[in-house]
């Protein structure tokens, strides 16, 4: 499968940022002809993501004879599980080590966080969504990692779906005006944030089919969901954590979204071990 140009560019920029005109330490200490074998190892339990980036890294640098991916994105790994092995020029393996680990650790951290949220809502009819609160330049990769962890992707950006939020409503002159303007200009999916019962009623009367309820406590959210009574799809957002996501999922909402899955995911511990081949 051809990688998305955004991912290829992200890899190129990461390599250029780290290697620049050359890895001075490796050039000084490692013979140019030396061949080596490197192994990526999980150092803690994790959900894997980012393996699709490894071939791009080594293709851009060259000098690799074999890359074997042992575990796939979305798989759970235990401590000391082998993730991948790579064989080729020792200099290439060393100069690419940090970039490869940065991607694997960051993206597996997102996937691991996503799986934790998905597990917490298991058995309910509610799905967890990611958000646009991503690392600049890495959104596509982080959303792929979130999906690998078992949650659903929300919109990719401002261009593929309409989400009318409180500032749009203020600028447009109210809920009804905002919905009317969007429907006159676009056929994209439309979601609208409502913050008061009055805005909720206005949105439903205007035919809104997807509502975002923000910063409600679980009990209050359940009351709003009962009032909506299936007339629109409901997403809950704001202050949703691993500790309370189950309570929100049990309100009857269709979705909960959590920015923490991407903006606060901890990079997991993955190591790279090299030995002469």
N, C-alpha and C positions, 0 to 999 in steps of 0.2 A: 504494500500500500504506500503510495507516495505521501511523504510527510507534508504537513501544511507549511507554506512558506514562512509563516510567523514562527514556527518551531525551529525551522532551519536557521532563520535569522537570529533567534534567541541563542542557539548553540554557537553560532559564529561570533556573536558579540561576547559571549561568556569566555570563549577561548581567547579571543583577542584581548580582552580585559586582563586575563590571568597570565598569558604567555607573552603577549606583546612581541617584541623583536626576537625573543628567545629565552629559554629556561637556562639561565647562566649556571645555576648549581648543577643541573644534570649534565650539561655540556662539559663542565669541568671535572666531574667525578665518574662519569659512565662512558665506557668505550662505545664508539659509534656502531660497531659491529655486534655488540652484545644483544642476544635474544633473551626474552624473559617471558614468564607466565604470571599473570595477575589474577587474583581471586577476590571478588566482592562478597563480603560476608555480613549477614545480619548480626548485630551485637545485642539485640533485644527483640522481643516479640513485636511484630509490626505487620501492617498491610502494605504490600509492595506497590509502588508506582514509579514511573520514569524509565523503565527499561527500554522503551522505544527511542530514547534519546541516545543511548550508548552507541548504536551503529552510526548515528550522525556525527558524534564526537570523533570517532576513530576514522570515519570516511574523510572528514575535513582535514585531519592531520596526516593520514597515511601511515604506512609501515606496519600494518596489522595483518597477520596471516589467518587468524581464527578468532571469532567471537561466539561464545556459546551462552545463551540465556537459559539458566536453569529453572527460574521461577518467573511466572508471568504477572503482569499488573493485575491487582485485585486479589492475589493469593495472600493468605496469612503465612508469615514466616516466623519460625522460632529462632531463638538465639543460636548462632553458629550455623544456621542454614546457609548454603551456598546460593547466591543470587545469580552470579554470572562469572564466567572465566574468559580471559582474553590472552592471546599469545601473539608476540611480534617483537618489534624493536623495543628494547628496554627504555630507550630515551622517549619514545612516543608514550609508552605506558606511564612513565613518571610525569611527563609534562601534562598529561590529560587527567591525572589522578584526582586533583582537587575539583576540577570542573565536573567530572563524572560524579564524584561523591556529593558535591553541592546539589546537583539536580536530584539524585536518588534520595538523599536525606530529606530535602525540602518536600519533594513530591510524595514520598512515602509518608512523611509526617501529615500531609493533607489527607491522604487516603486513610491513614490510621485514625485520624480525628473523625473523618466522615463515617467510617465503619462504626465507631463508638456511638455516634448519633443514630445511625440506622438501627443498630442493635437495641438502643433504648426505646425506640418506637415500634419494635417488632410486635406483631399481633394486633396492631391498630390499623385503621384504614387510612392513616395519615402518612404522607411522604415528606421527607426532609429535602429542602432545596438549598443550594449554595447561593451566593450573592456576587455582586461586582466588587466586593472588598478584597481585592487580589493584589499581588505584587505587580507593580507596573512593568509591562513587557512580558509577563509570564501568565497572563490570564488563561490563554488557551490550555497551556500545560496544567495549570492548577485546577481548572475545571475538568480536564481529563482525569486528573488524580482524584478529584472528589467523586466523579462517576465510578472510578475503579473501586472506591470505598463503599459504594452501594447506595449513594444518594442521587437525586435528580438535579440536572443543571437548570438553573433559571436562565434568563436571557443572557446572551453573550456580552452585549453592550447596549448602547443607546439606540442602535439601528435595527434590531431584529424583533422588537416587541415594544408596545407602548405601556409605560407605567406612570400614571398620573399621580404625583405626590403632592404634599400639602402646599409647597411653593408654586407648583403649576396651577393648583386650584386658586390660590391667591392671585396669581398673575392673570388667570383667565377670567376671573370674576365669579367663581363659584363652581360647584360640582357639575351642575347641569350644563353650564357653558363649556366647561372643559371637555366633557364627554361629547357634546355636540360638535365642538371644533375638531376633535380627533376623528370622529366618524365622517366628517366632511372631507378630511384630508388624507385618511389612511385606512387600509383594510387589514392592517396588522392586528394580532391579538391585543386586547385592551384590558389592563388591570388598573384599578383606582384605589388609592389609599383613602380611608375614611377614619376620622378621629372622633366624631361625635355621633350621637344617635340621629340627629337631624341630617348630617351628611350621609349617614347610612340610608336613611329613608329616601333622600334625594337621589342617591346613586341607584337604588333599586327601582325607583319610579322612572329613572332615565334608561332603564334596561341594562345596567351594568351586569356583566356575566362573571366577572372575577374581581373579588374584593380583597384588599390588603388591610388587615386590622393590626395597628401598630401599638406596642407598649401597653397592652392590656394584661392584667393579672389573669391567671387561668380561669378563675371563677367568673370574672366579668366576661372573658372571651367566650365561655360556654353560654352565657346569657345571650350574647350577640349572635352566636351561631344558631341558637334556637329561634331567635327572631328572624334571621335570614331564611331559615326553614327550607334550605335546598334551592332557593331562588337564584343563587349565585355560588360559584366556587369560592372558597374562603382560604386565604393564607394568613397565618399569624407570624408576626415578626417583632423584634425588639426585646432585648433582655433574655433571649432564649439560650439556656446553657444545658450542659449535660445533666445537671441536677434537676432541672425543671422541664426538660423537653417532653418527657413522658406525660406530665400533667397537661401540657398544652396539646399534645397529640390526642389525649382522651376527651378534649372539649367537643369533638365532632368536626374539627376543621379538616380540610382536605390536605393542606400543606403547612409546614412550619419552615421558616428560613433562618439560618444562623450564619452570620458573618464570621464568627469565630473559627469556623471550619477552615477558612483560608487565611484570615488576617492574624489569627493567633495560634495556628498549628505549630507544635514543637517539632523541630527537625529531629528525626530519629537517628539512632546510632548505627551506622554502617561503616565497615572498614574495608580497606584494600590492602592485600598482602601480595608482595612481589617476590619472585624467586627466579634465578637464572634458569633458562630452559635448555 
